[in-house]
Every structure is written in C-alpha cells, then in structure tokens.
Amino acid sequence: MLKLWQKGKYYYHVYLYRHNELLQKDCLCEKLRWKLKIKAIYHNSKAIELGFKLNPLT
C-alpha cells in the first residue's frame, strides 16, 4: 500500500513538472515565466527523489 502511495506521488510530481514546463513555454510575462520555472524545478527534484525511493540503485 505504501509503494502505491509513493507511485501516486511520483506521477503527480511528474505531471506537475510537465504541466509547468508547457505553461512556461507559452508564457509572455517574464516574471511569471520565472515563477513557473522555479515550480517546475521543484517538482522535477521531488519526482527524482521519489523515483530513487521506488527503484533504488543497489
């Protein structure tokens, strides 16, 4: 059950990362673009962290 919860969180962060990347590309306002970039970086780092918890290298 815990692994299923972690997979859900992983896919949630991957989805939000991709969503923010798409919004960032279409954004005209430079200030908003930077906010979306920061959010995308955060969600990418969380997805990577959760990915390593789900599939450890060792």
C-alpha positions as CSV (number, residue, x, y, z in Angstrom):
1,M,0.0,0.0,0.0
2,L,2.8,2.4,0.8
3,K,4.5,1.7,-2.5
4,L,1.3,2.5,-4.3
5,W,1.1,5.8,-2.4
6,Q,4.7,6.7,-3.4
7,K,4.0,5.8,-7.1
8,G,1.0,8.2,-6.9
9,K,3.1,11.0,-5.5
10,Y,5.8,10.3,-8.1
11,Y,3.3,10.5,-11.0
12,Y,1.7,13.6,-9.5
13,H,5.1,15.4,-9.4
14,V,6.0,14.3,-13.0
15,Y,2.6,15.6,-14.2
16,L,3.0,19.0,-12.5
17,Y,6.6,19.3,-13.8
18,R,5.5,18.7,-17.4
19,H,2.5,21.0,-16.9
20,N,4.6,23.9,-15.6
21,E,7.1,23.4,-18.4
22,L,4.4,23.7,-21.0
23,L,2.9,26.8,-19.3
24,Q,6.4,28.3,-19.2
25,K,6.9,27.9,-22.9
26,D,3.7,29.7,-23.7
27,C,4.1,32.4,-21.1
28,L,4.6,36.0,-22.3
29,C,5.3,37.6,-18.9
30,E,9.0,37.2,-17.8
31,K,8.2,37.3,-14.1
32,L,5.5,34.6,-14.4
33,R,7.9,32.5,-16.5
34,W,10.5,32.5,-13.7
35,K,7.9,31.5,-11.2
36,L,6.8,28.6,-13.4
37,K,10.4,27.6,-13.9
38,I,11.0,27.5,-10.1
39,K,7.9,25.4,-9.7
40,A,9.0,23.0,-12.5
41,I,12.5,22.6,-10.9
42,Y,10.9,21.8,-7.5
43,H,8.5,19.2,-9.0
44,N,11.3,17.7,-11.0
45,S,13.6,17.3,-8.0
46,K,10.7,15.7,-6.0
47,A,10.0,13.3,-8.8
48,I,13.7,12.3,-9.0
49,E,13.8,11.8,-5.2
50,L,10.6,9.6,-5.2
51,G,11.9,7.7,-8.2
52,F,15.0,6.7,-6.3
53,K,12.9,5.6,-3.4
54,L,10.8,3.4,-5.7
55,N,13.7,2.0,-7.7
56,P,16.9,2.1,-5.6
57,L,20.2,1.5,-7.5
58,T,21.5,-1.1,-5.0
